[in-house]
Amino acid sequence: MLTRLQLETRALHPEADAPWVDLMSSQATRDDYVATLLRTYGFEAPIEAAVALTPGMSAVLPLRQRARSGFIVQDLLSLGFTPSRIARLPQCSQIVPFRDVAEALGWMYVVERATLLHDTVRRALESRLPLQSFSYLSAYDGAVGQRWQDFGHALDYVTLTHDNGAAQIVAAARVAFAAQHGWVASEDIQQVANQVR
């Protein structure tokens, strides 16, 4: 199912990867890093909440080890944000409770896929911004391959046990990629990101 997802959504990958790829540029600054964390938090935190509320989700995939938005909070605190400022950060309003596990996994695919870039991004940033906090980018340190494989097993299980599960997962992933693009381009998050530049 992972292969099918990758093939059927590949046209959407470059746009989703762009913020992380941009951070690997020698021109990327601390402010670029902070802006990317802010955008990521506003998208991933509500997805994590919606996934946690999805009936039957914990039986398919352990969620605690996949909750990473708290690491973004740690990074922002270490970068000088106050708890009250973090609490006021905008979040993507398109994310609502998921109907079922298949829909939740489709949305999770978008954020789990990004973890495949995190080690490379962190190494690039550490060489230029050595005193910054990288808790979020290190969340899967040493375990990204295993987490990706486990996620693939969960996708396969739902595909086999849910009627039309594969099609639901792919459709949800496409909606999630579109929502992510809309969120990154939205005026709400652009204003907040621009304030740190």
DRENTOR-810054 format. One record per residue (C-alpha): x, y, z; residue in one letter. Coordinates in steps of 0.1 Angstrom, whole numbers, padded with zeros to 4 digits, always signed. Layout:
<recs>
XYZA
...
</recs>
This chain:
<recs>
+0000+0000+0000M
+0029+0023+0006L
+0041+0018-0029T
+0006+0025-0043R
+0003+0057-0022L
+0037+0069-0033Q
+0029+0063-0070L
-0006+0078-0069E
+0004+0109-0050T
+0039+0115-0064R
+0029+0146-0084A
+0021+0162-0050L
+0054+0153-0033H
+0077+0181-0046P
+0054+0208-0032E
+0051+0191+0001A
+0089+0186+0003D
+0098+0221-0008A
+0100+0237+0027P
+0123+0209+0039W
+0144+0210+0008V
+0147+0248+0011D
+0162+0244+0046L
+0190+0223+0031M
+0201+0252+0010S
+0233+0271+0021S
+0211+0302+0021Q
+0187+0290+0048A
+0187+0310+0080T
+0175+0306+0116R
+0144+0325+0107D
+0137+0302+0078D
+0140+0273+0102Y
+0116+0289+0127V
+0091+0298+0100A
+0091+0261+0088T
+0085+0249+0124L
+0056+0273+0128L
+0040+0261+0095R
+0046+0225+0105T
+0031+0229+0140Y
+0000+0245+0126G
-0006+0215+0103F
+0006+0185+0124E
-0008+0194+0158A
-0045+0193+0147P
-0038+0161+0126I
-0023+0144+0157E
-0054+0154+0178A
-0078+0141+0151A
-0059+0109+0147V
-0059+0103+0185A
-0097+0107+0185L
-0103+0083+0156T
-0121+0051+0168P
-0100+0020+0165G
-0068+0039+0157M
-0047+0027+0186S
-0054-0009+0177A
-0039-0004+0143V
-0008+0017+0151L
+0008+0028+0184P
+0003+0066+0184L
+0025+0078+0213R
+0058+0073+0195Q
+0044+0091+0165R
+0032+0123+0183A
+0058+0149+0174R
+0041+0183+0176S
+0052+0185+0213G
+0088+0184+0200F
+0081+0215+0179I
+0069+0232+0210V
+0102+0223+0228Q
+0121+0237+0198D
+0101+0269+0198L
+0105+0274+0235L
+0143+0270+0231S
+0142+0295+0203L
+0127+0322+0225G
+0089+0317+0221F
+0068+0320+0252T
+0042+0294+0261P
+0014+0320+0256S
+0027+0329+0222R
+0028+0292+0212I
-0007+0287+0225A
-0019+0315+0202R
-0003+0301+0170L
-0028+0295+0142P
-0037+0260+0132Q
-0051+0246+0100C
-0089+0248+0103S
-0095+0222+0075Q
-0086+0194+0098I
-0116+0179+0114V
-0122+0145+0132P
-0116+0117+0108F
-0145+0093+0099R
-0124+0061+0103D
-0090+0046+0104V
-0085+0046+0066A
-0091+0084+0064E
-0068+0090+0094A
-0040+0069+0078L
-0043+0088+0045G
-0037+0121+0064W
-0009+0105+0085M
+0009+0095+0053Y
+0016+0131+0045V
+0032+0139+0078V
+0049+0105+0082E
+0064+0108+0047R
+0081+0140+0057A
+0101+0122+0083T
+0121+0105+0056L
+0138+0139+0050L
+0143+0150+0086H
+0177+0134+0093D
+0192+0150+0062T
+0176+0184+0070V
+0188+0183+0106R
+0224+0175+0095R
+0224+0204+0070A
+0211+0228+0096L
+0234+0216+0124E
+0264+0225+0103S
+0251+0261+0099R
+0231+0267+0130L
+0250+0246+0156P
+0233+0260+0188L
+0197+0256+0177Q
+0173+0230+0190S
+0164+0201+0167F
+0141+0180+0189S
+0114+0177+0162Y
+0138+0168+0134L
+0154+0142+0158S
+0122+0126+0169A
+0127+0095+0148Y
+0165+0095+0151D
+0177+0060+0144G
+0141+0047+0140A
+0128+0063+0108V
+0132+0031+0087G
+0114+0010+0113Q
+0086+0036+0118R
+0081+0038+0081W
+0079+0000+0078Q
+0054-0002+0107D
+0033+0025+0091F
+0033+0004+0059G
+0021-0026+0078H
-0007-0006+0093A
-0017+0006+0058L
-0017-0030+0045D
-0038-0042+0075Y
-0065-0016+0069V
-0064-0023+0032T
-0071-0059+0038L
-0097-0055+0066T
-0117-0025+0054H
-0140-0024+0024D
-0126-0001-0001N
-0098+0008+0024G
-0071+0013-0003A
-0092+0038-0022A
-0102+0056+0010Q
-0065+0060+0021I
-0054+0073-0013V
-0083+0098-0015A
-0076+0110+0021A
-0039+0114+0013A
-0047+0136-0017R
-0070+0158+0004V
-0043+0161+0030A
-0017+0171+0005F
-0041+0198-0008A
-0048+0210+0027A
-0011+0212+0035Q
-0005+0233+0004H
-0034+0256+0012G
-0022+0259+0048W
+0014+0268+0039V
+0001+0294+0015A
-0026+0308+0038S
-0025+0343+0050E
-0028+0333+0087D
+0004+0313+0088I
+0022+0336+0063Q
+0017+0366+0086Q
+0030+0347+0116V
+0060+0333+0097A
+0069+0367+0083N
+0070+0381+0119Q
+0101+0360+0126V
+0120+0372+0095R
</recs>
